[in-house]
Amino acid sequence: MELQLATRREGDAAVVSVGGDVDNDTAPQLRQAITSAFNDGARRVVIDLTATDFLDSSGLGALVGASKEHSGQGELVLVCPRPQLRKLFEISRLNEVFQIYDEVGSALAS
């Protein structure tokens, strides 16, 4: 499935909604969306994976790379309510790297 990205501002935060598949072909687009959000002044970038159907190691790498690249600019957090995707973060131990929430409202409120 094709990747869909949409970014919206919520105060000093940006929410990047990710739909479809994040794989080797589309991971660079996700990383660019994160970079753009930080460059536009967001202090917190929330990656909403609620509508994400597939995420492979390239997608995980894009998230980790963007987090490291922008660590001095702000915080990157994830919304991942889908158990099958959340398991990827647990298996890779990235749940120890990222704050992961079940809903966007919780990610914005923390």
Backbone torsions as a table, in degrees:
resi	resn	phi	psi	omega
1	MET	NA	143.0	-179.0
2	GLU	-67.0	148.3	179.3
3	LEU	-79.8	134.8	172.8
4	GLN	-120.8	130.2	178.2
5	LEU	-126.1	135.9	175.6
6	ALA	-141.8	132.1	-179.8
7	THR	-117.9	134.8	175.6
8	ARG	-135.4	151.5	178.7
9	ARG	-93.5	142.8	174.9
10	GLU	-135.6	87.0	-175.9
11	GLY	66.3	-126.5	179.7
12	ASP	-89.6	9.8	178.8
13	ALA	-110.3	157.5	172.4
14	ALA	-123.0	137.7	176.1
15	VAL	-109.8	119.7	176.8
16	VAL	-104.0	108.9	178.2
17	SER	-87.9	130.0	-174.9
18	VAL	-117.9	121.6	177.5
19	GLY	-123.0	149.8	178.2
20	GLY	91.0	-143.8	-174.1
21	ASP	-107.9	134.8	172.5
22	VAL	-112.4	108.7	-177.1
23	ASP	-138.3	-166.2	-177.3
24	ASN	-56.8	-35.4	-178.4
25	ASP	-77.4	-31.0	-172.3
26	THR	-108.2	-13.7	-178.6
27	ALA	-56.4	-39.4	178.0
28	PRO	-60.6	-31.9	177.5
29	GLN	-66.5	-40.1	177.2
30	LEU	-63.6	-46.5	180.0
31	ARG	-61.2	-39.3	178.6
32	GLN	-65.6	-38.4	178.2
33	ALA	-63.1	-38.9	177.7
34	ILE	-66.1	-46.3	178.8
35	THR	-59.4	-44.1	179.3
36	SER	-61.5	-41.2	179.9
37	ALA	-62.2	-44.7	178.0
38	PHE	-67.4	-41.8	179.6
39	ASN	-64.9	-25.3	177.4
40	ASP	-83.4	4.0	173.2
41	GLY	102.3	4.0	178.2
42	ALA	-66.8	135.4	176.7
43	ARG	-93.7	-19.9	176.0
44	ARG	-135.9	129.6	175.9
45	VAL	-115.6	122.3	-179.6
46	VAL	-103.8	119.5	177.3
47	ILE	-96.1	111.9	-177.5
48	ASP	-94.1	105.4	-178.1
49	LEU	-96.3	16.1	-177.0
50	THR	-56.6	-40.3	-177.2
51	ALA	-99.4	14.4	179.7
52	THR	-82.3	125.2	-178.8
53	ASP	-88.3	-31.1	-173.1
54	PHE	-150.0	137.8	178.0
55	LEU	-142.4	120.6	179.6
56	ASP	-109.3	-170.7	-176.6
57	SER	-62.4	-28.6	177.2
58	SER	-65.8	-39.6	177.3
59	GLY	-66.8	-42.7	176.2
60	LEU	-61.4	-40.9	178.9
61	GLY	-63.9	-37.7	178.2
62	ALA	-64.2	-40.6	178.7
63	LEU	-65.8	-46.3	179.9
64	VAL	-64.3	-45.8	-179.6
65	GLY	-61.3	-43.7	179.2
66	ALA	-65.7	-38.8	179.1
67	SER	-62.1	-45.0	179.0
68	LYS	-66.8	-43.6	-177.1
69	GLU	-61.8	-35.9	-173.5
70	HIS	-110.0	17.4	-175.3
71	SER	-59.7	-29.4	178.5
72	GLY	-82.5	-12.7	-177.5
73	GLN	-92.7	-25.5	-176.6
74	GLY	166.6	-160.2	-172.5
75	GLU	-116.7	138.7	175.7
76	LEU	-111.1	120.5	178.6
77	VAL	-125.7	161.4	-175.6
78	LEU	-120.0	148.4	168.5
79	VAL	-116.1	118.1	-175.4
80	CYS	-145.5	83.9	-179.1
81	PRO	-82.2	-13.1	-176.0
82	ARG	-80.3	119.0	-176.2
83	PRO	-56.4	-38.4	-177.1
84	GLN	-67.8	-31.9	175.8
85	LEU	-80.0	-39.1	-179.6
86	ARG	-59.6	-34.7	179.4
87	LYS	-60.8	-34.6	177.0
88	LEU	-60.2	-41.9	179.4
89	PHE	-67.6	-34.4	178.7
90	GLU	-71.6	-45.4	-179.6
91	ILE	-61.9	-40.6	-178.6
92	SER	-84.8	-2.6	-178.0
93	ARG	64.0	18.3	176.7
94	LEU	-75.8	-11.4	173.0
95	ASN	-68.0	-14.4	174.7
96	GLU	-89.1	-13.0	-179.2
97	VAL	-97.1	-43.5	-176.4
98	PHE	-104.1	145.8	165.7
99	GLN	-79.4	126.8	-177.2
100	ILE	-121.2	128.0	-177.6
101	TYR	-116.2	163.0	178.1
102	ASP	-88.9	-19.7	-178.6
103	GLU	-149.3	155.2	-176.3
104	VAL	-62.3	-42.1	-179.5
105	GLY	-55.6	-42.1	178.2
106	SER	-66.6	-39.3	179.3
107	ALA	-66.0	-36.3	179.7
108	LEU	-75.6	-32.0	-175.7
109	ALA	-79.1	-20.5	-175.2
110	SER	-76.7	NA	NA
